[in-house]
Amino acid sequence: MSGPFGSNQFFGAAAATGYVPEGSMWFDSGDGTELNADSRTSDSSNKKRNIISVWRKGAYPQTTSGAQIIGVGAPDYDRIEFYVVSPTVSLQYTFSGASPAYSIVSDAVLLDPTGWQHIVISFDSTQDSGSRVSFYYNGVLIPGQWYHSGGEVPADFESELLGNSITTDLCGGGGGAGNINCYISEFIAVDGKSIQNGDVAITAFGTENSEGLWVPIKPTVSGYGNNGFYLDFADSSSSGTLLGNDVSGNDNDFDTT
């Protein structure tokens, strides 16, 4: 079963900030629900930098293949996913189009499947060793990471995650990872910018409320880049491109499958 749900029932703690997300969508790994978009007309603003920000709530994957948050199809299969080594779950950014492939995994184990969590991954291959992929969990930089295969991504490496020649899948699809099984809200991709470079701050996506909880805010991103997008899932009565409507101003819409 899949479908959109108004998010005010989930983000009660956000009311203190004056912002409640417009909507959310349930993705069910049992029926293979995902969002996808065909190749874009524009190339990436800068393949050496990108940011993915998403709010999620629900069960973690129980399969060894993990569950994909965003990824592209053949021949590159670059993707961000939940990486599972039972009983723990981490975040993983994989660059499969390279030879060898590179997989960077966060050290932190993600807990609490009952509450909303904010996940941000910022990629910048122009940065120093150890800082080229940054993982954030509820507004906090995860301090450690390790390399599942291939070692660290090289300096000035180009990611195809927001490239223009490959189909893009959200919450399932290409790359070998499984489909996600949770609610998703405020799905944002920023093309050609990074947190490491100072282009965007983590506080562009969330803030601490008076109770010390990390909650969403209206995104304060100044430009999403050519292939960036912002899915707010505001159309809670529709499917297809209305549900995957990009409100960033780029019209990089997604279809449900």
Residue pairs with C-beta under 8 A, 6 or more apart in sequence:
1 26
1 28
1 30
1 31
2 25
2 26
2 27
2 28
2 31
2 33
2 256
3 25
3 26
3 239
4 23
4 24
4 25
4 26
4 233
4 235
4 236
4 237
4 238
4 243
5 23
5 24
5 25
5 26
5 183
5 236
6 23
6 24
6 236
7 20
7 21
7 22
7 23
7 24
7 185
7 233
8 20
10 24
10 57
10 116
10 183
10 185
11 20
11 21
11 116
11 185
11 215
11 216
13 209
13 211
13 213
13 215
14 20
14 21
14 209
14 215
14 216
16 209
16 210
16 211
16 215
17 207
17 209
17 215
17 216
17 217
19 216
19 217
19 218
21 55
21 185
21 186
21 216
21 232
21 233
22 232
22 233
22 234
23 185
23 232
23 233
23 234
23 235
23 236
24 55
24 57
24 183
24 184
24 185
24 233
25 183
25 184
25 185
25 233
25 243
26 33
26 58
26 182
26 183
27 33
27 34
27 171
27 172
27 179
27 180
27 181
27 182
27 183
27 184
28 179
28 181
29 61
29 67
29 172
29 178
29 179
29 180
29 181
30 181
32 172
32 179
32 257
33 171
33 172
33 179
33 256
33 257
34 169
34 170
34 171
34 172
34 173
34 179
34 256
34 257
35 169
35 170
35 171
35 231
35 243
35 244
35 254
35 255
35 256
35 257
36 167
36 168
36 169
36 170
36 173
36 254
36 255
36 257
37 167
37 168
37 244
37 252
37 253
37 254
37 255
38 167
39 164
39 165
39 166
39 167
40 163
40 164
40 226
40 227
40 252
41 164
42 164
42 226
42 227
43 163
43 164
43 226
43 227
44 50
44 162
44 163
44 164
44 191
44 192
44 225
44 226
44 227
45 191
45 192
45 193
45 225
45 226
45 227
45 228
46 191
46 192
46 193
46 225
47 158
47 159
47 160
47 162
47 163
48 124
48 125
48 126
48 156
48 157
48 158
48 159
49 123
49 124
49 125
49 126
49 192
49 193
49 194
49 197
49 199
50 122
50 123
50 159
50 161
50 162
50 189
50 190
50 191
50 192
50 193
50 194
50 225
51 120
51 121
51 122
51 123
51 188
51 189
51 190
51 193
51 194
51 195
51 200
52 69
52 70
52 80
52 119
52 120
52 121
52 161
52 188
52 189
52 190
53 118
53 119
53 120
53 186
53 187
53 188
53 189
53 190
53 205
53 219
54 69
54 118
54 119
54 120
54 184
54 185
54 186
54 187
54 188
55 116
55 117
55 118
55 119
55 184
55 185
55 186
55 216
56 116
56 117
56 119
56 180
56 182
56 183
56 184
56 185
57 113
57 114
57 115
57 116
57 117
57 182
57 183
58 113
58 181
58 182
58 183
59 113
59 181
59 182
60 67
60 82
60 84
60 89
60 110
60 113
61 67
61 82
61 84
61 89
61 178
61 180
61 181
62 84
62 86
63 84
63 178
64 84
64 86
65 84
65 176
65 177
65 178
66 81
66 82
66 83
66 84
66 92
66 177
66 178
67 81
67 82
67 84
67 171
67 172
67 177
67 178
67 179
67 180
67 181
68 79
68 80
68 81
68 169
68 171
68 172
68 173
68 175
68 177
68 178
68 179
68 180
69 79
69 80
69 81
69 82
69 119
69 170
69 171
69 180
70 79
70 80
70 161
70 168
70 169
70 170
70 171
70 189
71 77
71 78
71 79
71 80
71 81
71 161
71 168
71 169
71 173
71 174
71 175
71 177
72 78
72 79
72 160
72 161
72 163
72 166
72 167
72 168
72 169
72 174
72 175
73 166
73 167
73 169
73 173
73 174
73 175
74 166
74 174
75 97
75 166
76 95
76 96
76 97
76 160
76 163
76 166
77 94
77 96
77 97
77 174
77 175
77 176
78 94
78 95
78 96
78 97
78 159
78 160
78 161
78 175
79 93
79 94
79 96
79 161
79 174
79 175
79 177
80 91
80 92
80 93
80 94
80 121
80 161
81 91
81 92
81 94
81 175
81 177
82 89
82 90
82 91
82 92
82 110
82 180
83 89
83 90
83 91
83 92
83 105
83 148
88 109
89 109
89 110
90 105
90 106
90 107
90 108
90 109
90 110
91 105
91 106
91 108
91 110
91 119
91 121
91 135
91 137
91 142
92 103
92 104
92 105
92 106
92 148
93 103
93 104
93 121
93 123
93 133
94 101
94 102
94 103
94 104
94 148
94 175
95 101
95 102
95 103
95 150
95 153
95 157
95 159
96 175
96 176
97 160
98 150
98 153
98 157
100 149
100 150
100 151
101 149
101 150
102 147
102 149
102 150
102 151
102 152
102 153
102 157
103 147
103 148
103 149
103 150
104 132
104 133
104 145
104 146
104 147
104 148
104 152
104 153
105 145
105 146
105 147
105 148
106 135
106 137
106 142
106 144
106 145
107 142
107 143
107 144
107 145
107 146
108 135
108 137
108 142
108 144
110 117
110 137
116 185
117 137
117 138
118 136
118 137
118 138
118 139
118 205
118 206
118 214
118 216
119 135
119 136
119 137
120 135
120 136
120 195
120 202
120 205
121 133
121 134
121 135
121 136
122 133
122 134
122 136
122 194
122 195
122 196
122 200
123 132
123 133
123 134
123 159
123 161
123 194
124 131
124 132
124 134
124 194
124 195
124 196
124 197
125 132
125 153
125 154
125 155
125 156
125 157
125 158
125 159
126 155
126 156
126 197
127 194
127 196
127 197
129 152
129 155
130 145
130 152
131 196
132 152
132 153
132 155
132 157
132 196
133 145
133 153
134 141
134 142
134 194
134 195
134 196
135 141
135 142
135 145
136 142
136 195
136 202
138 206
138 214
139 202
139 203
139 206
139 207
139 208
139 214
140 214
141 202
160 166
162 168
162 189
162 191
162 225
162 227
162 228
163 227
164 226
164 227
167 173
167 174
168 254
169 175
170 184
170 187
170 231
170 254
171 179
171 180
171 184
172 178
172 179
172 180
173 179
184 233
185 216
185 232
185 233
186 205
186 216
186 219
186 230
186 231
186 232
187 229
187 230
187 231
187 233
188 205
188 219
188 221
188 224
188 228
188 229
188 230
188 231
188 248
189 224
189 227
189 228
189 229
189 230
190 199
190 200
190 221
190 224
190 225
190 228
191 224
191 225
191 226
191 227
191 228
192 225
192 226
192 228
193 199
193 200
193 223
193 225
194 200
195 201
195 202
200 221
203 217
203 220
204 219
204 220
204 221
205 216
205 217
205 219
206 214
206 215
206 216
206 217
207 214
207 215
207 217
208 214
208 215
209 215
219 230
221 230
221 248
224 230
224 248
224 249
224 250
226 250
227 250
227 252
228 248
228 250
228 252
229 246
229 248
229 250
229 252
229 253
229 254
230 246
230 247
230 248
231 244
231 245
231 246
231 247
231 254
232 245
232 247
233 243
234 245
234 247
235 242
235 243
235 245
239 256
240 255
240 256
241 253
241 254
241 255
243 256
244 253
244 254
244 255
244 256
245 253
246 252
246 253
246 254
